Amino acid sequence: MADFRYQGDELALFAHAHNWKEYWRRHLAPFVRGDVLEVGAGIGSNTSQLRSLSTGRWLCLEPDERLLSELWGRVATSLSSSIEVACGTVISLPKERLFDTALYIDVLEHIPDDVAEIVAVAKHIKSNGHIIVLSPAHQLLYSPFDRAIGHQRRYNRTSLLRCTPPTAKPILVSYLDSAGYLLSLANRMVLRQSSPTLHQIWFWDKYILPVSRFIDPLLGFRCGKSILGVWQVGGESNI
């Protein structure tokens, strides 16, 4: 995977969105357990947020060696729990390597064949284990920023459920950050920025996200700029 290069430069910028990370962490936490596979772990800013959710083994899988180096430095110095770091993708995993949880945090939208990706990772998930996807929502919001960082698409409920592998059932699909949807729409229609500024990230994280925390439950998590999907391998659908 040495020739793969991630084209975005936003990872360090969004590492400052502490409130946002804590918000989606709380929503996916009930489904993280056992041995965990974090696909597209990037620079490890999400790893440091999530590692405490499980006492099992944790594999950070990242195809970009540049990001992998920064990831290793971050997790080695900030996390006491052992973490395995590997350069590669799901298809590079040994067939016998199994996990209880697979995480795709702002990753699936970068993968050209998303359906094949989820089918492939399901083969590495133990019975009753979970596949968790957090991705940007609504193609209407697709902006120069999405294009600049290599997003193939944004998801809605229908397009995310289209990724359901034959061996798994969806048990949760929720939208998050309803107030942030309006900011993203403004960028799409008016600003058309290819990258947000640090001040904009700070303003959204500090002032807009608390509004979403209040409004999202009132809306039944049916609106938001991000979408969270959870599948259970061998499970029964709750949807």
C-alpha positions, 0 to 999 in steps of 0.5 A: 500500500506504499503508493496510496496517498490520502488527498485531504489535509483536513484531519488535523483540522477536525481533530480540534472538534472535541465536542463533535467527537464526544457527541458521536462517540456517545451514540456509537459506544453501545455497539463497540465491544471486544476486538476492534478493527478501525478501518482508515484510522488516519492520524489516530485522532479518533482512536484516542477518543474510542480506545477506552470503549473496549478492553479487547485487541485494537487494530488501526488499519491505514493505507497511507504510510505518511498518516500511519507514521503520525498515527503511531506517534499519537497512539504510542504516546497518548494511549496506555492500552496496546494498539496494533497499527498496520498499513493496508486495507480490509482485503489485505487482512488474513482470512482468519483474522476476526473482530467483534467490531469494525469502525468506519469513521468518516471513511466509507465515503472515500471508497469507490465500491462501498458495497464491496467494502462492507461485504468484505469486512463482514467476513472478518466480523464474528457472529453478533458483532457490529459494523459501524459507519459514520459518514457525511449525509445528504448529496445535496450538501456535496461541496467543493470541500467534499471533492477536495478531500476525495469524497465519492458521495454523501449518504442518506438512509437509502444509500447507506442501507444499500451497503448492507451485506448479505450476512448482516442486518441493519439495527440503527440508522440515525442522522446527527447534527441537525443544526450543522446541516444548515451551516453545511447548506450555507457552504454548499450554496453560498461560500462554496469553500474547499476547506473550512478555517480553524475558526469555523471549526471552533465556532461550529463545535462550540456554539452550533453542536450544543444546539444539535444536541438539543434538537436532534432527539426532538427530531427523532434523529431524522435530520443532520449533516452526518449519518450513523449506521450500525449492522449486526452480523447474523442479527435481526433488523430493528429497522 
